[in-house]
Amino acid sequence: MKVRIEKMDNQGRGIVYVDNLITFIPKTIIGDLVEIEIVKKSKKYHEARAINYLERGPLYKECNCPYYDKCGGCDLLNLSYLDQTNYKLKRVKELFLKYANELVEPVFISANQFEYRNKVTLTIKNGKVGLIGLDNEVIGIKRCLLLKPVISDFISSVDKFNINDGRVVIRANYNDELLIAIDTNDKIEIPAFNDFKIAGIILNDQVVKGDKSFIDKVNNLLFKVSYNSFFQVNSLINEELFKLINNYINNDDVVLDLYCGVGTLSINASLKAKEVIGIEIVKNAIIDANLNSRMNGRNNVNFLLGNVKDTINKVNKKFDCVIIDPPRNGIDNSSLEYILNQKINKIIYIACDTLSLVRDYEKIKDVYEIKHLTLLDMFPNTYHSESVCVLERK
């Protein structure tokens, strides 16, 4: 079946209509003429794949990745970086207009288009090491354009573990040290890897070499990063995020940081704010957060362990600003209610899913208005971006 791609959806997929049903086709862009095969049918939509590209659209850019057509990683590598930027800006503006009836003009901040990721998850199946492809099969890779060079360099050494089936997560810090976590039922080998700086190797949650964590650095702040803790994958954009947040914090502010993780944003905010309190439900994250605050000599930040929606009401303090970096589905209603009731002047909302941000904003827009909206290109060549929205009480 031959179709011409009419537009693109919020996940970077091409869109056409087949039998009057919207049909999504990954790895296609506006103007492409492609031969497709339907791979999934439902009552409301189809999913398809391109099996032959007959004519490329006017925005098409030649891909320099041999795995692009099959790999499930990059969505927009067939667009120039300028066109990627325009796509992301247009998508965010359309989401705000559709769900919140709000006209916005985001600012866009980018860093490196390639070699930015400090973490990768490799799947190993029947001895093949690679990334999960569009068909959920393992795509064997030698390198990845998005990874820090030291991680790409290590991929060819994963075979030395002698893993037949399993998963390997590789993290790299500012000093190109590697932290490697392995999940497998296989009996494996632990080579020396003399050509790499190995901070630690963890097998099925047990340390077998070195340590379970290393130290990373963002804007001269030091952070302990454990093998299974959350840490932004784009260090350069993380630096921009830190700078941006402190631009919107006043020197005498008392700041509440919800979903604070290992305390990265709390500790950064404490450089400017009078006092910061962070809340996080993961015990190990709070342990790391307290260590990180001591490591950076910050005595004006404190961390509380607990579920945000339960713990937030136990804090007897007047806050000037709240930082929200919630899970992908957004902030819970009871925490939003707390913010409204406490009449907190400023909200700095950081969202990996702009749709969740828009939906949460729609609930409070009668009380708060958007002062700044910035898109941080945390994930170039993919449809993802990080939104930083500053809201002030009317």
N, C-alpha and C positions, 0 to 999 in steps of 0.2 A: 504494500500500500504506500503510495507516494503522497506526502503532505508538505506544506510550506509552514514553517514555524511563524506564528502570529505575534506572540509575546512571551514573556518569561514570568514564572511565578516567584514566590518569596524564597524558594529554595534553589533558585538558579536554573530550574528546569524549563525547557521549551514547552509551549502550550499550543495545542490544536484542538479541534473538535472532530470526533469520530462518532458517527451515529447520534449526533446531537449531544454527546457527552464530552465533558472536558477531559483531555488526555495529556498526561505529563510525560515528557521525553527528556531524560538526563543527557547532558553533554551536547545539547543543541542550543542555538541562539537565534534571535529574531532574523528572519530572512533565509535561514537554511532550508533547502529543499532536500528532504531525506526520505528514504524508504524505511518504513518502520514495521515492527512486529509487536502486537499486543501481548504483554506478558501477564497482565492482571486485569480482571474485569470486576466491577462492582456496580451497584445500582446507580451510583452517583458519578462515578468517574472511571477512567481507564488509566493504566500505566503501560508504557511502551518503551521499546529501546530502538535506537537507530541501528539498522543493519547495513546501510549504505548511504553515504553522503553524495548526493547527485550535484548539488550546487551550494556553495557557501554564501552565507549572508554578508552584507557589506561591512559588518563590524568584526568579522572573523579575523583572528590572529593565529598564525601558525604556532602550534604547540611544540615546545622543546623538551617534552617529557615522553619517553617511550611507553609509559604505562597509562597515560592519561585516559584513553578511550575505555579502559577496563577498570581502572582504579576508582574506588569510592571516595577518595580524598578531595582533590581539587574539583570545584564545580565550574570555575570561571577562568580557567587557564587559557581558554580559547578567545578571551577578550583582552584588549590592551588594558593597561592599568588605569588609564583615564576612563575607559568605558566601564571598567569594574567600579570605579569610584562613582560615576554617574548612576549606575544601576543601584548601588547601595543607598545613595542619597534619595533617589526617586522612590525606592521601596519604603524607606522610613517615612518620607513625607506622605505617601499614599496611605500608610497604616494609620498615621495620626489623623488624617482627614477622614478616613473611613470609620474608624472606631471612636474617635474623640471629637470629630468635627472641628479640628484645629489645624490651622495653617502654620507650618513650622519651616524654618530654614536652617538646617543643621550645619555646623562647621565640621569639616573633615580633617582628621589628622592621621598621617601615614608615616611609616618608617621604611624598613626594608621589605621589598616584595618577595624576596627569596631568602633562604637560610636563616629563618627567624625562629623556628620552633625549637624549644629546649627539651622537648619530650616526644617520644614516639611509642606506640604500642604495636609490637610485631606479633603476628599469629604464625604458629608453626603447625603444619598439617602434613603428615607423611614425609617429614623431613624438609618440606618446602618452607622457606622463611619469607614472609612478606606482609602485605596489607590486604585487608578485606576488600574485594572488588564489588562491582554493582550486582553481580549474581551471587554474592555471599561466598564466593570461592576465594582462596588465597592467591593473590597476585605476587609471584616471586619478584623481589626488587633487589637491585644492587645499591642504589642511592635514591634519595628523595630530594627534590629541589627545595622543599620547604624546611628541611632539617638543618640545624647547625652542622657545619662540616664534620666536626668530631663525631657526631652521632652517625652520620652517613658513612664515615670511615669505618665505624665499628660494625656496621651491619654484616659485612662479609666475614666477620670473626664470630658471629653468633653460631655458625656451624660447629665451632670448636666445643661448644657445650654438649654436643651429641644428643640434642633433643629431637625426638620424633614427632611428638604432639604436645603442644602447650602454648604458652604466651610469655613474651619477654617485653618488659617496659624499660626503656632506657631514658635516663634524664641526664642533662649536662648543665653545669653551673657556669658562672662568669669566668672561672679559671680553667674551663674545659675538663674538669673532673667528671667522671661518669658514676652514676648510681644505677645499678641494674637489678631489677626484680624479676624473678622467674617463677612461673606457676606451671608445674608439670607433674605427672605421675611417673615419668621416666627416671631411670637412674642416670644421672648426668656426670660430666667431668667439669672441674673448675680449673681451667688453664691459668697460666701466669699473666698473659696479656701485657708483656713488657713494653709494648709501643703505646700504651694508653695509661692515663692516670685514673686508676680505679679507686673510687672512694668506698665502694661497698658492693657486695653481691648478696642478694637476699633470695633464698630458695624456699618457696611455700611459706613465706612470712618468718623464716628463720635466717639469721645472719650466718653466712658461711665464709665470708671474707670481708675484712674492713668493718664498716659501720652501716647502720640502717638509714643514715641521713648524711647530708653534707651542708655546707654553708653557701648560700647564694647572696648576691649583692644587688641592690636596686637603689640608685641615687645615693650611694655611699652608706646606706643602711644595710645591716647584715641580718640574714634570716636563716634559721635552721629549716631545712626542707627534708622531711622524711620521705621514704620511698613511696608511701601511699597517701601523702597529704596533698591538698590542693595548692597549686601555685601557678600563676599565669604563665602560659606557654610562650609568650612573646615578651622577652625581657625589655626590649627597646620601647615598645608601646606601654609596658608596665611603668617605665620611667615617666612617660608622658602622662599617664593616669595619675601618678603621685603628684606631679607638678600641678595638674589641673585641679585636683581636689584641694590642694593648699591655696590655690588662687581664690577659692570661694569660702575659706574659713578665716574668721577674724581672730585676732590675738587673744581676746577675752572670751572666746566661745567655750562653752561646755558642750562636748560632742558625744553623741550616742552612736556606736557602730554596731549595726545588727548583722548577724551571720558573719562574724568577724574572722572566722577561720584561725590561721596561725598568727593573726594580728598585724598583717602587713599594712592595711589601710589605717588601722588604729594608731600604730606606731608612727606612721608617716604624718597623720593628722596631729599627733602630739607635738611635733616640731613647731606647730603654729598655734594650736589651741591651748587654752588654759588647763583643761582637763578632758580626758577621753575615757569612756567606759565601753568595752566591747562585750558582746554576748554571742556565745557559740554553744551548740549542743554536743559537739564531738569532744570527748575528754582529752584525747591525745593532742588535739589542736590547741586546746586551752593550755595544756602543759607546755607545748612549744611556744605559744604566744607569750606566756610569762617569761620563758627563757629568752625569747627574742627581745622583749622589753628591757630585761636586765643587760643583755649583750650590747644593746644600743644606749644604755645609760638613761633610759626614759623613766622618770619617777612620777610622771603625771598621767599615766595610763594604767587602768585596772581592767581585769577580765573576769566575767561571770560565766559559769558553766550552767547551761540549761537550755530548754526549748525557748525560742525567742518569744512566742506568744504567751507563755506562762511566766517567764522570768522578767519580761519588760515591765509588768505591773508591780514588781517587788522593788523597783529602783526608785527610791525617794529622793529625786533630784530634779531640778529645773534645767532642761536642755535648750540650747539655742539652735542646734543643728543636729540632724540625724543623717548618717550615711547608711544607705541600704544597698547591699550587694546580694540579692536574694537568690534562691534556687531558680531554675529555668522557668518554673510556673509562677513566679512572682511572690509578693509578700502576702501573708495571710490577713484576712479581714480584721481580726481582733487587734493585730499590731497596727494596722492602718487606723483603726478606731482610737487606739492609744495616742497616736501622733496627732490626730484631730482634737482629741479631748485635752491634750497637754498644750495645744496651741504652739507647737514648735515652729519657729520662724522660718527655718530653711531645711529643705530636703535635698540631699545629693543622692540621686538614684542611679545606680550602675547596673546595666542590664545586658546580659548576653543574649537575651531574646527580646527584641524591641516590642513584639506584640504583647508580652506580659507587662512591660513598662506602660504601654498605651492603655491597656485595660485597667491597670492600677491607677493611672492618672485620671482616667474617665470617672473613677469613683470619688476623687477628691478635687476635681477641677473647679467646683464652686467655691472652694476655700483657698486653693493654691493656684498660682499661675506660673507658666514656664518663663524663666529668665534666660536660660542658656541651654542649648542642646548641642552636644558634640558627639560625632561618630569617631571612635578610635578604631582604626583598621587593625584589630588584633589578629585577624586571620586572612591575610591577602591570598587571592586566588581561590577563595571559597566564598559562599554567599553570606557567611557569618560576619558580624561586626559587633563591637561593644559600644553601647550608648551610655553617655553620661548626661543626665538631665538634672538641671538645678531648678528647683521649685521654691518659690517664696510665698509666704502667706499674704493674702490680699489685705 
